[in-house]
């Protein structure tokens, strides 16, 4: 698994997981996951214009993606942990 942070070492990863808590489950590198664009847009407070089905820019409800990179990070001011995950869409 590709973790970046303070050197990406095992100690940093274990500390991150302890801070995140037992209910947090980060996907593994190369694992297939579902990406829900609507939830992401709500999270980053974006406004989206939904268009008719004839337009190719239509937002799909869910996309199958593969995890290509994971960074376990923490906010310096609040020490809140979060994961930055890079996804690659799978071909239909």
Helices and strands as residue ranges (DSSP letters): H 10-20, E 32-35, H 37-43, E 63-74, E 81-89
